[in-house]
Amino acid sequence: MADKLGLFGYTKMGHVMTTLNVARVYLRVSTEDQDLQRQEAIIGNARASGYYVAAVYREKASGARSDRPELLRMIEDLQPGEVVVAEKIDRISRLPLAEAERLV
């Protein structure tokens, strides 16, 4: 994660503005028996690293499936320049990389 709070830019009127580092946090476990609680610290870690957390997406579903409602909602919500924060890459997808890249 970045160690800076943000970048500086300028408005049309010449005023300095701060550009936020925006993150979307994705938490996923594979089964209903598992608990998302251990991944919740990721939200605070993202904020402590200077990110504004725009949304948190929580899901209990297999990573081998690409039709997960919260994953699809996150992809739809994701804006240029935003980052996705997850515990590990396999929380986002267990699909082969080429197939996972097609999701976004």
N, C-alpha and C positions, 0 to 999 in steps of 0.2 A: 504494500500500500504506500501511497505517496506520503511524504512527511511534510508537505506544504499545505497551508490552509486554502490556497487558491491562487489564481492568476489575476493580474490587473488588466483592465481594458478601459476604454473611454466611451462615453456616451456621445451622441451627436452634438451635444452642447459643450463638450470638452471636459465634463466632470469625470473624475476617476471613479470607477466602479469595481467591485470585486466579483469575479466569476467564481461561483461555487463549484467545488468538486462534488458531483451528485452521484450517489450510489443507490442501487436497488439490491436488497439483500434477499437471497434465495436460500431457504432452509428446507431440507427434504430428508425424510427417512423412508425406508423401503416398505415397512409393514405397519399395520395398525397397532401392533404390540409395542413398537418402538416409540420413543419419546423425543420430541424436538427440543426439549429443555436444554440439553447439553450444547446445542448449537446457538442458543439465544445470546450468548456472550459475543457473538460475531457482530451483533447490532451495535453494542457499546464500543467494540474495538474499531469499527468503521468510523463512528463518531469521534472517538479519541484520536484517530488518524487524520481528522480534518474533513471528513465527508459529511455532507448533508444527506441523510437517509430519506429518500423520497417515498419508499415503500418497502414493506417486508412481505414476502410471499412464503407461505408455509404449506407444505404438502406432504402427504403420506401416500407414496406411490413408487413403483419400481422405476429405477433410472433407465431401464432398457426400453421403456415406452416413451415415445415422443409426443403423445396426445394428452399430456398432463395439463389440466385446466390452469393451475397456477403458473406453470412454466410458460404456457402459451399467453397468459395474461401479462406476465412480466415482459416477454418478447414484444408484445403489442405496445406496452407502456414505454419501453426503452427508447430514449431519445439520443440523438448523436452526441457524443462526448461523455455520456454517462457510463458508469462501470457497474458490473455485476459482482457482488461479493458473495462467496459461498465458502463453506468449510473446506471442501476439496473439489476438484474438477468433477469427480464422479457424482457429486451431489446434483450437478446440473444435468449430466448425461453419462450413461454408460455405453452409448452408441459409439461406433468407430468415429474417429475425428472428422473424417470427410462428411459423414452423415450428420453429425452433430453441428458442424459449421453451416449446413443448409438450413438449420432451424432459424438462424438469424440472417 
